[in-house]
Amino acid sequence: MLPIQGASGLSDFRIIDTMRAVIQRVLEAAVVVEGHEVSRIGAGLLVLLGVAQGDTSADVQWLAAKTAKMRIFPDADGKMNLSVAEAGGGVLVVSQFTLHASTKQGNRPSFIRAAVPAVSEPLYEEFCRAMETATGRPTARGIFGAFMHVPLVNDGPVTIVIDTRSLE
């Protein structure tokens, strides 16, 4: 939730939906659907992408550029100073609407803030293409809407959560 200036001049809190990414530096990651491996990368980034209602192409472009340029790979001195492209890493992107779970009421999460597939799938595909452009490398993908197993080996671990409304 973000503070919004209300008509009374007082701040209140409203839910503002946002595109979210959970970015994990991995030694390897894969996607398995119905027992068949459909994608695999070695060292690089596993990106879990959640598209919300109201997300746009501008959100995709900002988030892909930020993700591709994030300097979370070690340089020759062991400092996190290289992007995934500079480190020669791969990128695997998996659509994950559950990043928009609301647990405010009860024990069953609500996913009402997640965009419907007709909206989220094209934005997911656009994000993958934007990552390819930004890194100059193919982007491995999950299968949109499929039940997937995502085995991975975290590296560090380094896990970063980014959303397009906080712009941090």
C-alpha positions as CSV (number, residue, x, y, z in Angstrom):
1,M,0.0,0.0,0.0
2,L,1.1,3.5,-0.7
3,P,0.0,6.7,0.9
4,I,-2.4,8.8,-1.3
5,Q,-3.4,12.4,-0.6
6,G,-7.2,12.2,-0.1
7,A,-9.6,15.0,-0.9
8,S,-9.6,16.0,2.7
9,G,-5.9,16.7,2.5
10,L,-5.2,13.8,4.8
11,S,-3.2,10.8,3.7
12,D,-5.0,7.5,3.5
13,F,-3.8,4.1,2.3
14,R,-5.0,2.4,-0.8
15,I,-3.8,-0.6,-2.7
16,I,-1.9,0.4,-5.8
17,D,-1.1,-2.5,-8.1
18,T,2.4,-2.9,-9.4
19,M,4.4,-5.2,-11.6
20,R,6.7,-7.3,-9.4
21,A,9.8,-9.3,-9.9
22,V,11.6,-11.6,-7.6
23,I,15.1,-11.8,-9.0
24,Q,17.4,-14.6,-7.9
25,R,21.0,-15.1,-8.8
26,V,21.4,-18.8,-9.5
27,L,24.0,-21.3,-10.4
28,E,21.4,-23.1,-12.4
29,A,17.6,-23.1,-12.9
30,A,15.1,-25.0,-15.0
31,V,11.4,-25.3,-15.7
32,V,9.7,-28.7,-15.8
33,V,6.2,-29.2,-17.0
34,E,4.4,-32.6,-16.9
35,G,7.8,-34.2,-16.2
36,H,9.5,-32.6,-19.2
37,E,12.2,-30.0,-18.9
38,V,11.2,-27.0,-21.1
39,S,13.9,-24.5,-20.2
40,R,17.2,-24.5,-18.4
41,I,20.0,-22.0,-17.7
42,G,23.3,-22.3,-16.0
43,A,24.6,-19.4,-13.9
44,G,22.4,-16.3,-14.3
45,L,19.1,-14.8,-13.2
46,L,15.8,-16.6,-12.4
47,V,13.1,-13.9,-12.6
48,L,9.7,-14.6,-11.2
49,L,7.4,-12.0,-12.8
50,G,4.0,-11.0,-11.4
51,V,1.8,-8.8,-13.6
52,A,-1.0,-6.8,-11.9
53,Q,-4.1,-5.1,-13.1
54,G,-3.2,-1.7,-14.6
55,D,0.3,-2.6,-15.6
56,T,1.5,-1.3,-18.9
57,S,4.3,-1.5,-21.4
58,A,6.0,1.3,-19.6
59,D,6.2,-0.9,-16.5
60,V,7.7,-3.7,-18.6
61,Q,10.3,-1.5,-20.1
62,W,11.4,0.0,-16.8
63,L,11.5,-3.3,-15.0
64,A,13.4,-5.1,-17.7
65,A,16.0,-2.4,-18.0
66,K,16.4,-2.3,-14.2
67,T,16.7,-6.1,-14.0
68,A,19.2,-6.4,-16.9
69,K,21.4,-3.7,-15.5
70,M,21.4,-4.8,-11.9
71,R,25.0,-5.3,-10.8
72,I,24.7,-8.4,-8.6
73,F,27.4,-10.6,-10.1
74,P,30.9,-10.7,-8.7
75,D,33.8,-9.0,-10.5
76,A,37.4,-10.1,-10.4
77,D,37.7,-8.8,-6.9
78,G,34.6,-10.6,-5.7
79,K,32.5,-7.5,-5.4
80,M,28.9,-7.4,-6.8
81,N,29.7,-5.1,-9.7
82,L,28.6,-6.9,-12.9
83,S,25.3,-7.2,-14.6
84,V,24.0,-10.6,-15.9
85,A,25.2,-9.7,-19.4
86,E,28.6,-8.6,-18.2
87,A,28.9,-11.8,-16.3
88,G,27.9,-13.9,-19.3
89,G,24.9,-15.3,-17.4
90,G,21.6,-16.6,-18.7
91,V,18.1,-15.4,-17.8
92,L,15.0,-17.5,-17.1
93,V,11.7,-15.7,-16.7
94,V,8.7,-17.5,-15.1
95,S,5.3,-15.8,-14.9
96,Q,3.9,-16.0,-11.3
97,F,0.6,-14.4,-10.6
98,T,0.9,-15.5,-6.9
99,L,3.3,-12.6,-6.3
100,H,0.1,-10.5,-6.1
101,A,-1.4,-12.6,-3.3
102,S,-3.4,-10.7,-0.7
103,T,-3.5,-12.3,2.7
104,K,-5.4,-9.5,4.4
105,Q,-8.4,-11.6,5.2
106,G,-8.6,-15.2,6.3
107,N,-6.0,-17.9,5.4
108,R,-6.7,-18.4,1.7
109,P,-4.9,-15.9,-0.4
110,S,-6.8,-13.8,-2.9
111,F,-5.3,-13.1,-6.3
112,I,-7.8,-10.5,-7.4
113,R,-5.0,-7.9,-8.0
114,A,-3.2,-10.1,-10.5
115,A,-3.9,-9.2,-14.1
116,V,-6.1,-11.6,-16.1
117,P,-4.2,-13.8,-18.6
118,A,-5.4,-11.8,-21.6
119,V,-3.5,-8.8,-20.1
120,S,-0.6,-10.5,-18.3
121,E,0.5,-12.9,-21.0
122,P,1.3,-10.2,-23.6
123,L,3.1,-8.2,-21.0
124,Y,5.1,-11.3,-19.8
125,E,6.1,-11.9,-23.4
126,E,7.1,-8.3,-23.9
127,F,9.2,-8.5,-20.7
128,C,11.0,-11.5,-22.1
129,R,11.7,-9.7,-25.4
130,A,12.9,-6.6,-23.5
131,M,15.3,-8.7,-21.5
132,E,16.7,-10.2,-24.7
133,T,17.2,-6.8,-26.1
134,A,18.8,-5.4,-22.9
135,T,21.1,-8.4,-22.4
136,G,21.8,-9.3,-26.0
137,R,21.1,-12.9,-25.2
138,P,18.1,-15.3,-25.6
139,T,15.8,-15.4,-22.6
140,A,14.6,-18.8,-21.4
141,R,11.0,-19.0,-20.4
142,G,8.5,-21.0,-18.5
143,I,5.2,-21.9,-20.1
144,F,2.6,-19.2,-19.3
145,G,-0.3,-20.6,-17.3
146,A,1.2,-24.1,-16.9
147,F,1.7,-25.8,-13.6
148,M,5.5,-25.7,-13.4
149,H,8.3,-27.2,-11.2
150,V,11.2,-24.7,-11.0
151,P,14.3,-26.4,-9.6
152,L,17.1,-24.0,-8.9
153,V,20.4,-23.6,-7.0
154,N,20.6,-20.2,-5.4
155,D,24.0,-18.4,-5.6
156,G,24.8,-16.4,-2.5
157,P,21.9,-16.4,-2.0
158,V,21.1,-13.2,-3.7
159,T,17.4,-12.5,-4.0
160,I,16.0,-9.0,-4.8
161,V,12.3,-7.9,-5.0
162,I,11.5,-5.0,-7.3
163,D,8.2,-3.4,-8.2
164,T,7.4,-0.7,-10.7
165,R,5.6,1.6,-8.3
166,S,8.3,2.2,-5.7
167,L,11.0,2.6,-8.5
168,E,13.8,1.7,-6.1
